[in-house]
Amino acid sequence: MDPQEEQPAWYFNTVTGRPEQGKLSPQDRRMGPYRSRQEALDAWKIAKRRNKEWDEEDRRWRQAWEGDPRQGQSSADR
């Protein structure tokens, strides 16, 4: 077995602002899991990037479903 697989994942404690290896804090106070201590330290950056990506994906999905608002018709009208 890979030694890295045996180690608990890293989490970011949103209250203390510190990374933790393993589920040390209550679930509502941690972000993760992350593969490394550094990723846990970057938790806010990672969350911000993912939220931006998801917002863009939602925008594209809505545009495909509703149609291009500049054209004045939805996909259901086509």
Long-range contacts (C-beta under 8 A, 24 or more apart in sequence): 9-33, 9-34, 9-35, 10-34, 10-35, 10-36, 10-37, 10-39, 10-40, 11-40, 12-40, 12-41, 12-43, 12-44, 14-43
